[in-house]
Amino acid sequence: GWRTYKHVGPLAAGSPPAPPLDSVHGESRQACSVVAMAPVGGGAASPVSPASAGSPGADQALAVGQKEDDEEKGVHLRRVEFEREVCIADLEEQDFEKLLGSAWRTVRVKRLDFSGPKFALEQLSGLDKLDKSRLTRLSHIDLSNNRLNSIDYVSNANGFEGLTVLLARRNTLSIVNLQLTRLLELNLSYNVMTHPPDLTFMPVLEILVLSNNQLSGSFQTFKMGRRLKYLDLSYNQYACNPSELAHALEYLSQGAKALANLRIYANPFVACFPEYQVFVVKRLTSLAKIDDLKVSRTLRASVMATQLHALEIYDDQYRKRFTARRVAQDEKTQANNPGASQGDARLTLIIEELENILDDPTSLQRHVLTIRSQALCLTQQMRKAAHRKSAKERETTEEVFWQGVSPADITTTARTIELIIGIMERHEAVRYTLIETLGHLTAVSRHEFGARCMQAIGKIMLGDDLSKNQAADMLSEVVMANLRDFCMHDLNTTYSRALMGGIIGMLRNPNIKEKVSDALADLVPILVKHVEECSMVDVPHCVKLLANLTETEVNAKEAATDELCKRCIAAIDNKSISEAQALRELYTDVLNLSENIVGHGPEHVVELFCSFSTHVQVISCGKAIFENKRSHDPVEAETLANILNFVTAMMEKRESVKRDCCESFHITDLLCKILMQHNIDPLLLRSACKCMTMILEDEGMYDRYAPKVIDELQYLVPLLKFLDGQKYRELYKAALRHGADAQQRKDIDSDNIEAPPLTHLSNEKMCGAFLGVIGLLALFAKAPKSGKPDECREQVHREMDKAESESKLLSLLFMPNDEIKLHVMHCIIGMPLKQIDTKEMGIIIKTISNTRNIGEGKAEEVLALLIRMLGRLVQDQEETGREFRQSYAHIAISEVYHTLFRNARRDTHGSHDEESQKLSLSCEAVCYLRFCSRVPSLRSQMRKAEILGTFPEILKLEEELHSAHSQDVAIEQTWIGRSLENLMLCLKGPRALDPSQKVFMRVLSRMAYVLEGRSDGHNRAVPFSLEEIAVDEHLMWPDRTTMARQHRFLDDEERSDRVLQTKRFMELDGITVILDVLSNLQVKENAARMLKDSEKASDELAGISHEERLEQLEGKVADHLVVMAKSAGPEALERANFTYEEVGEDHPGALFPTRSSCFDTKDDIFLDEEKKIVNRVYAVSSFLRILHALIVVAPSDDVSLQAVKQLRTTPVLLRLVAIIHLLPCLSCGISAKFLRMVHRMWLEVVQFGHALQLPPPTFESMKVMANYIKDHAEPMTSLTDMTNERRLTTPEQTLGLEMARCMSTLLLAVPLLTPGDESKPASAAFISKCVESLVDPVCINLFVAFILYEIQMDMGGGSRDMISREFVEQSYRKKGLKEQSSLFLVRLLMFCDEFRYEVLEQFNRADVFLSQTVRPCYMMELLYSVSFGKYMAKVEQNFLKHSRHAPVDHMAYFELVYALQPRSNTLGMMMLRVTTTKIYLLTPSQDGSANDEQSGQWDPSRELEKDNFTKPTIEMERAASDIARIYRCYGSQLLAIEWRSPVDAAADVTVLAFQRMGIRDDVAHFLHRSSSESHDKRAAMLSDPKIRAEVSEKAPSDVLAATIAMAAPQNAVATVFGGGKVASFPRMYLMTDKEVIVSDLNFKAWTVPDNAGTYFDDIDSFVPADVNVDHYPGVQEIQHGVAHTLAFHGTAAALTAAQGALPGTQAVVLATERDKQKASRWKPSCSLPGFPQSKRPQKEQSDPVLQWSSTAYSLPPTEVEFDVGSQPDLRLKAGGGSLAIRFCDDSAREHWRRALAYVCCKGDSGFTREEK
């Protein structure tokens, strides 16, 4: 029942601390270019606009709205004292009763207030008396004005999970770790915190007040404050320079993205960088207030419009300001304390202030500044004494400093330094001030106090980067100044020697050597001058310091003066120095100095040493030392080692010196004798090995001396003994002898000292010796540069293998020395893998597992080399590799992955070197995982739960911690990343990737690769970079056949996994997930707007009756088109001109057409490098590739059906259109790809909608696409208006092509619309009305313009007179605009005859008014196609009327072909009708009534004119399920179908030759798809080798064109006057670069190829090898402009055994058409999945299919004529006679036009065009 009370007087511990003396209150600010800086309330600076900066009310306006903390701030803050009698220190039950009432145990508390003045709590343990179940409603706790040093009790675990507000102002908190998941506000102002609290477990925190603390260091903690809106960091100790401020702002921008109010004024950095607010406002775009100033729109606009430099460039200016401010403060301090200038600096005062800090940390700043002022006062008095050259005054100053410290109590100096370092570690805010204090105290020479301070500074530099940089700055500013002032007149004083000794001690530490050397670079010229003026014997300490400083290149070049070189040469040649034992240390220092200036100095310095033959002198001296058996003495051994080091430097610089030393002075013999000693000094061992290695690295020296060296050194085996055993022990004793006195050496020579195990060996000399030995071993381990067999290395390898050298070297990996580990790994990696046994494999993996601290030292580099070694092992095809894959690879996968995960969690932002090392390690780990991904037996190890669970976090960490242009880690490009479910986890949930970052783009790209069926089995180790992926996204997708080919490069497991992953992707609703991520608010608004437009159009269409206009359209025949088809093109145009009224002038704006801004491309990968924002177009492009793959190359019909069902819905389509609309349409071809995807989707609906029971399309979705195409048609038309001045670029042509293709497919889907009663098909009236609604006139104009554009390009464009190389390349780059646009016009006129006048008027206008060429043969072909389409509709209507099949049997293709006619068994024209279940061959009427009078060919328009429609005769009717195999024959027109029949029967085949080019592959794919509902049972689609072989035999050179056509009349007159009839049988016309040859076709001779003769890697592109065309050259793993070599994973054991490559792999080099005559092809000898081989009996010998004519027409021709009549005829005169060809269509003739142009241009024969 005892109560605890404590009396608290004034200035209690809970009182607020005094403001820092170096605060920025009252500091004047300088205005920057954008905003002016004005003091707020006389204190903190805030930005104001230039206009209001000088207004009287500005200060009052800016002061409005400040928080309650500002009430106590100002230029002079008063202490607030609590004057009370008693204060409660511990909570008891009666306290809760008084606070909450008698029912406090049961009441549900909402608010607790334990703030003063009544309370003075020191702990919160009393809160456990509250029932946790009663705290659920507690939302507010006030703990302010107490003495608490911890509030961690307030946490979720103790019942405070509902807490939203926590106030803990004015306590003594130093560390706060809270776990309050619902906390919204936290106030911790007026405490003694040095680090901000961790925000990880306060995820919803919005207000954080940390003002008036001791915070300093990094802002990284605030990255986790993702919902922070108010952050107060004012009145703290943040002393960040501009570079550190940049990192701080980066952390805030990455994490606190909602931050609206930031207060950071009144921190030390503000006074030296008053412009900081400008950079803060520009970097943090969400800020509404900065330092209580409202960031208005005007202010933000002004700041954002200002071009600012990177903050890093202001570091030097900041440092100057900081130094100037510190000097001013010191002067002010001295002025206010005159006693300080009278020598009153005392150590006792410093010790007293240090102890006060321990007692009262709240007064830290005041005490530290007092300590610094004492040290500064001491330094200034010392400098004054030095300037006056008064030794007595200096002694007096030191005596005063030491007053009060007895000689017996000198140990207090060590205690003083310990206190300084201890306070520095606890309070980072004063670290630099205390480091500076130590620098000033180095001026004390008595009792080695200054030297001890230098040692302390050296230890500080071994800390983090910040400590190292601060200590280096202090060295250059303080210690350097002391040396300059104290040593200006005499460098031989006791103080000078002591200070130099301390610096030398720091320089001997390799970890800080470079930093110290850079900091003291200004000391080098002073020392050089002193050494040049004095005798070296008099200034040995200067020589030693100079020798240490010049180990860096910059300092060595500064010291390499001619005079100093001559002094060194003279000292080396001076026997009184080289032979005197007393001066041996000086001689060694001179050698070191000479080695440095020779190694780093200019060439004339080396020449100077060579001219005096210095190397001869030192070699003689070295031999004398060795021959006199003195090399066991540590001093002599060190001298000999330095001699070898100097000679090595000379030999490296001069080849002549190397030859002289080896040939004349036999230095290799000396080195061998040294290395063969049983007891050798470690310094000597290292130098001898290094010298020998340098000599043998020269190939000439190696060939001459290596055999002798390895013979004398017994194949280097004795050197291994220094790494363990007795030699190791003796070597360690020799290392200890250095620096030991006589007694110590005696103890060392006894047997009482044991060498430590390797795991604890840290002796620098031993480590150096090991490095030398390893370097020499590595020379013989690596393969020779010449690549020739090396007997010396082979002998060494054999002997080393016997001595188990690898095990001994790998044991060094457990040493605590990173350099040794690196050298060991470089040596091991160079060794043959056959020398690595299983034990050594285990050591490598164990070393990786034992490395806990990845960021320590060079651990990253060591781990990277270890993992690289594992990569070599897993790829090895010999016994070693097989053993590793079987026994250790799975363990290594786990260890490597966990290393990758731990490395990914390291935050290296801000340190370029650490970030680079981190990336190197991560990339090596990914490379190893990629190697393992190629081995099927190891893949299951990469799908374990512990790996898949952390995979998304690795990607998220890469996104958060890596900079924009950092190398991509790309772990998704391993087998782990082939799991689409795993990749989907990266797109949703708490660790979801940011869609604006590059990792998100890579993940989508990876999904697309997997869904497309690309194999990971390529030989490339390094993952594809972001830039390469971006280049790949730029390319347009290949055709379906090319995409399907790459599936054959999948191995069995990849193929089955692809099926599984695709199914899982659809189950997880991957399309919706990605669509949601890509859909922002603007996308949703645009989609809603477009939905309204489409619904409006649908409502207008809904008013049409199903039977309306039906009678009118049924009785109406296209009379006009039939008449037009009878006459030539010009006549048709003339009639149209008279029929249709003349069009008026265009809009005036068309006179000056301009390129629309919508065609501007933005192809930069990063839109904002600072924020790492990636161009959105790349991610969307990858998403479209995903959708395209699901539709086109899905592993099953179910997946494709599910994707089509989802995409064809109006909401999904609207969102896609809205996403695409926000992007530049030409960037990455994004619009073209979208249209291609929609085309494939609608084609799937049209061709297989009935069979797959897909619901009919909706008019709304079709209208959405029509509007999208219309929006692009208007600006695209303006581009065609500009084609007189410029050609359409490839992206523009591609977009136009896809617009035409998509619009054409859209028209094809119109008949599927079902108005009203869905059981009835759409009427003609309804279809016509739909077409009118969907097709805008601007689209018609555009597609006609495309046709005219290509026709003009065919004629030479703007340079019609000459045939140029440019014309040839442009011809080959054509994308097919004319063909697709023509197809659209044909389908348009088929469905809606009313558009015929508008179409013909466009062509008429081009011919008459624009003087553009309109080929009559093209117009004839267009009209013929329309007539054929109408005829096709008649035929189809007749079939449906008499067919017994259900509507599921939907017609897909109706084409004119050449085939063997069953009755006559001759080749003739037939019609191919392909439905979803049947294949028909039809012949039209044979009575001749429908034949054209001039050409004698069948004319469909004449069939339509007949009163009674004549049905075609069915010559063949076969079920699609009867198809066994489909063969694509040579060229682009021939197709062979093998039908199923008994195995022992002869093959039943049908050979077809399509008249229309480019349709063969589409029909073949449709037949493949229709042959079976089961994906695995479908007919194989292969390539036929028979006709190809016949062509290759006849035409060995490159083939430019292969076309099936007919002979034409020899002159054009015959065509016009009735003599134009030609032979009715087709021929194969073949053109190479040398000749044209003709062949008759014998389809009866075609036979099914045997198993070995079938291959499928051919693409008949007929593109010359030297023409640069952006096409898809064969099947590529990933297309980056260069075809990569792929690795084919065999699907049968025979492939693996035959190739002997990586298990399950085989290398395949893909060849394009132009390479096939030069490169061999891979031909499978076994069955491949999906490609069953024929088992029919083969004919022993069959007749050729191609029966070649004996006449060949040599090229180039003498004359080429393209007929201008209504037929696509070509006539050429060449060697061998005249040749006339009548092509089946205009496009085929144009194919020959470009090929002939290539031949004519190639020969440079001066061909020109002429109009006849």
Salt bridges, closest charged atoms under 4 A:
GLU27 OE2 - ARG325 NH1 3.03
ASP69 OD1 - ARG169 NH2 2.53
ASP70 OD1 - LYS73 NZ 2.82
ASP70 OD2 - ARG263 NH2 2.33
GLU72 OE1 - ARG170 NH2 3.18
GLU93 OE1 - ARG105 NH2 3.00
ASP95 OD1 - ARG3 NH2 2.91
GLU122 OE1 - LYS6 NZ 3.26
GLU122 OE2 - ARG147 NH1 3.44
GLU206 OE2 - ARG227 NH2 3.78
GLU206 OE2 - LYS229 NZ 3.99
ASP232 OD2 - ARG263 NH1 2.77
GLU250 OE1 - ARG283 NH2 2.66
GLU275 OE2 - ARG321 NH2 3.13
ASP292 OD2 - ARG263 NH2 2.98
ASP316 OD1 - ARG319 NH1 3.15
ASP330 OD1 - ARG372 NH1 2.46
GLU353 OE1 - HIS367 ND1 2.62
GLU393 OE2 - ARG388 NH1 2.91
GLU395 OE1 - ARG446 NH2 3.10
GLU398 OE2 - ARG394 NH2 3.74
GLU398 OE1 - ARG446 NE 3.98
GLU399 OE2 - ARG446 NH2 3.65
GLU428 OE2 - HIS195 NE2 3.33
GLU436 OE1 - ARG326 NH1 2.73
GLU436 OE1 - ARG372 NE 3.23
GLU436 OE2 - HIS440 NE2 3.79
ASP464 OD2 - ARG431 NH1 3.67
ASP485 OD2 - ARG383 NE 3.40
ASP485 OD1 - HIS387 NE2 3.96
GLU551 OE1 - LYS513 NZ 2.53
GLU553 OE2 - LYS557 NZ 3.10
ASP562 OD1 - HIS604 NE2 3.05
GLU563 OE2 - ARG567 NE 3.55
GLU585 OE2 - LYS544 NZ 2.81
ASP589 OD2 - LYS544 NZ 3.08
GLU603 OE1 - ARG654 NH1 2.78
GLU607 OE1 - ARG654 NH2 2.96
GLU636 OE1 - ARG584 NH1 2.47
GLU636 OE2 - ARG630 NH1 3.98
GLU655 OE1 - LYS658 NZ 3.84
ASP660 OD2 - HIS615 NE2 3.16
GLU663 OE2 - ARG704 NH1 2.99
ASP669 OD1 - LYS708 NZ 3.15
ASP681 OD1 - HIS738 NE2 2.66
ASP698 OD2 - LYS658 NZ 3.43
ASP749 OD1 - ARG737 NH2 2.89
ASP751 OD1 - ARG729 NH2 3.99
ASP751 OD1 - LYS733 NZ 3.64
GLU754 OE2 - ARG729 NH2 3.69
ASP790 OD2 - ARG793 NH1 2.63
GLU791 OE2 - ARG798 NH2 3.27
GLU799 OE2 - LYS802 NZ 3.80
GLU819 OE2 - LYS858 NZ 2.12
GLU860 OE2 - ARG906 NH2 2.78
GLU879 OE1 - ARG882 NH2 3.46
ASP913 OD1 - HIS912 ND1 3.78
GLU924 OE2 - ARG868 NH2 2.83
GLU958 OE2 - ARG1002 NH1 2.97
GLU959 OE2 - LYS956 NZ 2.71
GLU960 OE2 - ARG226 NH2 3.20
GLU960 OE2 - ARG991 NH1 3.90
ASP968 OD1 - LYS998 NZ 3.33
ASP968 OD1 - ARG1002 NH1 3.07
GLU972 OE2 - ARG1002 NE 2.76
GLU981 OE1 - ARG1064 NE 3.20
ASP994 OD2 - LYS257 NZ 3.84
GLU1012 OE1 - ARG1014 NE 2.97
GLU1012 OE1 - ARG1185 NH1 3.14
ASP1016 OD2 - ARG978 NH1 3.30
ASP1016 OD2 - ARG1006 NH2 2.59
GLU1028 OE1 - ARG1020 NH2 2.42
ASP1032 OD2 - ARG1014 NH1 3.48
GLU1033 OE2 - ARG1185 NH2 2.47
ASP1051 OD2 - ARG939 NH2 2.80
ASP1051 OD2 - HIS1689 ND1 2.78
ASP1052 OD1 - ARG1055 NH1 3.74
GLU1053 OE1 - ARG939 NH1 3.64
ASP1057 OD1 - ARG943 NH1 3.12
GLU1067 OE1 - ARG1064 NH1 3.02
ASP1076 OD1 - ARG1215 NH2 2.58
GLU1107 OE2 - HIS1106 NE2 3.99
ASP1146 OD2 - ARG1405 NH2 2.53
ASP1160 OD1 - ARG1155 NH1 3.87
GLU1169 OE2 - HIS965 NE2 3.19
GLU1170 OE2 - ARG283 NE 2.77
ASP1197 OD1 - ARG1569 NE 3.28
ASP1197 OD2 - ARG1578 NH2 1.91
GLU1244 OE2 - ARG1569 NH2 2.39
ASP1271 OD2 - HIS1221 NE2 3.54
GLU1292 OE2 - ARG1155 NH2 2.82
GLU1292 OE1 - ARG1286 NH2 3.09
GLU1298 OE2 - ARG1236 NE 2.91
GLU1298 OE1 - ARG1301 NE 3.13
ASP1336 OD2 - LYS1270 NZ 3.67
GLU1350 OE1 - LYS1374 NZ 3.98
ASP1354 OD1 - LYS1374 NZ 2.34
ASP1354 OD2 - ARG1415 NH2 3.31
GLU1366 OE2 - ARG1287 NH1 2.69
GLU1369 OE2 - ARG1365 NE 3.57
GLU1369 OE1 - ARG1373 NH2 3.41
GLU1379 OE2 - LYS1378 NZ 3.66
ASP1393 OD2 - ARG1396 NH1 2.40
GLU1394 OE2 - ARG1109 NH2 3.34
GLU1436 OE1 - ARG1473 NE 2.90
GLU1455 OE2 - ARG1556 NH2 2.56
GLU1503 OE1 - LYS1506 NZ 3.38
GLU1505 OE2 - LYS1126 NZ 3.33
GLU1515 OE2 - ARG1463 NH1 2.16
GLU1517 OE2 - LYS1478 NZ 3.58
GLU1538 OE1 - ARG1525 NE 2.87
GLU1538 OE2 - ARG1736 NE 2.76
ASP1548 OD2 - ARG1518 NH1 3.04
ASP1561 OD1 - ARG1528 NH1 3.28
ASP1561 OD1 - ARG1560 NE 2.71
GLU1590 OE2 - LYS1586 NZ 3.77
ASP1633 OD2 - LYS1802 NZ 3.53
ASP1640 OD1 - ARG1627 NE 3.19
ASP1658 OD2 - ARG1588 NH2 2.61
ASP1660 OD1 - ARG1588 NH2 2.75
ASP1666 OD2 - ARG1365 NH1 3.89
ASP1670 OD2 - LYS1375 NZ 3.81
GLU1713 OE1 - ARG1588 NH1 3.61
GLU1713 OE1 - LYS1716 NZ 3.62
GLU1759 OE2 - LYS1812 NZ 3.15
ASP1763 OD2 - ARG1771 NH1 2.84
ASP1769 OD2 - ARG1771 NH2 3.64
ASP1769 OD1 - ARG1782 NE 2.79
ASP1786 OD2 - LYS1378 NZ 3.07
ASP1786 OD2 - ARG1415 NH2 2.59
ASP1786 OD1 - ARG1789 NH2 3.95
GLU1790 OE2 - ARG1415 NH2 3.58
GLU1790 OE1 - ARG1793 NE 2.51
